[in-house]
Amino acid sequence: MVLDTPATRPGNPRFSSGPCAKPPVFELSKLADAPLGRSHRAVVGKTKLKAAIEGTREVLGVPADYKIGIVPASDTGAVEMAMWNLLGDRPVEMLAWESFGAGWVTDVLKQLKLQAEIKTAEYGEIVDLATVDTDRDVVFTWNGTTSGVRVPNGDWIKADRQGLTICDATSAAFAQDLPWDKLDVVTFSWQKVLGGEAAHGMLVLSPRAVERLESYTPPWPLPKIFRLTKGGKLIDGVFEGATINTPSMLAVEDYLLALDWARSEGGLAGLMARADANARAVADFVASEPWIENLAVDPATQSNTSVCLKFTDSRITDGAAFAKAVSKRLEEEGVAFDIGAYRDAPPGLRIWCGGTVETADLKALMPWIKWAFEAEIAKPAQVA
């Protein structure tokens, strides 16, 4: 059976969950002001790095007394830096409901060798946040990039907590409302919601986190690239643009362009509205079809950025092969790149809905998903 292809194609088929689509205004020529071939420690380099820090503060609404630093190795580097510097002072709880959160659990148990309380949930679900003791240090992802499950709010975090909350917010920052008064460490990377270039992480520290850094020395050695203090005092330069290692000034320029675009869209509120509209376009399609569902069970925890879907048709005998075949069809048609589920997640699709994606492109993609599903379900090898 030959099926007619949909009449409309997405203008931009880039729906990858990282690196994510560039802002709609992106052009390489707009990065011409990058100080290439110059030292990042020269005045021009420091000025650009400082602008990236303060632009982050402005768009995200980070409190004035929180420190913001640009660190190596993307979000992974930022999370690891936080855990290696801050954990071990008091009991810790690790929360995981997807692969990256599970990775932080492994690091704490096997690398730092801490005795931690571990709370986990299956893909599509979230741990019972009401059981979390925030008088302990707590490490968690705000938005599970590989599961499409996000924390609904920060109500479960006590205002008078004794522990630190360490939040991997890489798929949430710039798309979801983060309660800064409830978060002591927040990390994210440029290549997610703002579609920046990879390899740079952001580390945001509350005054409570800074106090811990200056009063506590972990029992394990810290490599130079992780060190945030010297002589018991915070290395302030890291949070003013004097990065630990050499950053890419081209990537910095790209991030500055993304921040300017975010401002033009109404800042955080505008970006959240764009992501919500994008996720709604996918949700409306899913609600109209009986063979596909959101992987996230509870609508209150469904992500508005990394939307994960699963096929539910009973005729499918090999879910992984079927989902891969659907993704391949869409890529071959040039209508959707890189939307297969994460390798550790249940088979299905993962569609990025962050603010750099246009809602019209997502609406155009939905009929193509139905077309690819119907083409694959019609193949004898795929049905019982």
Secondary structure, DSSP 8 states (H G I E B T S, - for coil): ------S---S--B--SSS----TT--GGGGTT--TTS-TTSHHHHHHHHHHHHHHHHHHT--TTSEEEEEESHHHHHHHHHHHHHTTSS-EEEEESSHHHHHHHHIIIIIS---EEEEE--TT----GGG--TTSEEEEESEETTTTEE---STTS-TT-SS-EEEE-TTTTTTS---GGG-SEEEEETTSTT---SSEEEEEE-HHHHHHHHH---SS---GGG--EETTEE-GGGGTT--SS---HHHHHHHHHHHHHHHHTTHHHHHHHHHHHHHHHHHHHHHH-TTEEES-SSGGGB-SSEEEEEE--TT-S-HHHHHHHHHHHHHHTTS-BS-B--TTS-SSEEEE-STTS-HHHHHHHHHHHHHHHHHHHTSGGG--
